[in-house]
């Protein structure tokens, strides 16, 4: 069974970068981050149903 994906967001200048990943670690890897953006308060998990619908 495939892992359940979660939606994460981080700002990249004027826009936000969204990624659907199985974990924070996977999201950071996808963004190519060399620091924990979640610990710094720069990235977050998105639970807003409207945004989740748009990402699907």
C-alpha positions in Angstrom: 0.0 0.0 0.0 1.3 3.5 -0.9 2.0 5.9 1.9 -0.6 8.6 2.6 0.5 11.9 1.2 0.4 15.2 3.2 0.5 18.7 1.8 3.4 21.0 2.8 4.1 24.7 1.9 7.1 27.0 2.1 7.5 30.5 0.7 9.9 30.9 -2.3 10.0 34.6 -2.8 6.7 36.0 -4.1 5.0 32.6 -4.4 4.7 29.6 -2.2 6.0 26.1 -3.1 3.7 23.3 -2.3 4.6 19.6 -2.2 2.7 16.4 -1.5 4.9 14.1 0.4 4.7 11.3 2.9 6.7 13.2 5.6 8.4 16.4 6.5 11.7 14.8 5.7 10.5 13.9 2.2 9.2 17.4 1.7 12.5 18.9 2.6 14.3 16.6 0.3 12.0 17.5 -2.6 12.6 21.2 -2.0 16.3 20.6 -1.8 16.5 22.2 1.6 19.8 21.9 3.5 18.1 23.0 6.8 15.0 22.1 8.7 12.6 24.7 7.4 9.9 23.3 9.7 12.0 23.9 12.8 12.7 27.5 11.6 9.0 28.2 11.2 9.4 28.7 7.4 7.5 25.6 6.2 4.2 24.1 7.4 1.8 21.3 6.9 -1.4 22.3 5.2 -4.7 21.0 6.5 -7.0 23.5 4.8 -9.7 21.5 2.9 -9.8 24.0 0.0 -6.1 23.9 -0.5 -6.0 20.2 -0.3 -8.7 20.0 -3.0 -6.7 22.2 -5.3 -3.6 20.1 -4.8 -5.5 16.9 -5.7 
